[in-house]
């Protein structure tokens, strides 16, 4: 009886842990498809592509939102730049992914969608502050991820994409840092 109780508790713990594993919708679906069809040596490159696509889609959608919800003309202009620059980068990434049989998410992952929904509920100065803070953080993370891919990526096309996109991301970071500094 004691062994049965211990086994039951063990199985319950495993089931609970499996249920607690965080899922991110379309992003996870793309990652799972890539794991099934791509060789192991492509895993990191495919993960970079999925994350870059998810982040790029978010930047475009938030950029559009900034053009309508922001109070500051600088924030609206930055939003337009995000829509344009990240839209172009997304198209390049889609072509590279297609040529390398990498599946990208078709829509925002759940975390990205939550960020969008949080911002969509704001207007004016409240929107400006949250958007600017989010862009500062996102671009710092993006620069690190793209630099790592440019340095260590195995897929030549994705490595080049990361390297050629980095200067634009760094420019975005400089601009959003300057906007944030003026807001204080």
ABEGO torsion letter per residue (X at the ends): XAAAAAAAAAAAAAAAAAAABBBAEAAAAAAAAAAAABBAAAAAAAAAAAAAAAAAAAAAAAAAAAAAABABAAAAAAAAAAAAAAAAAAAAAAAAAAAAGBBBBABBBAAAAAAAAAAAABBEAAAAAAAAAAAAAAAAAAAAAAAAAAAABABAAAAAAAAAAAAAAAAAAAAAAAAAAAAX
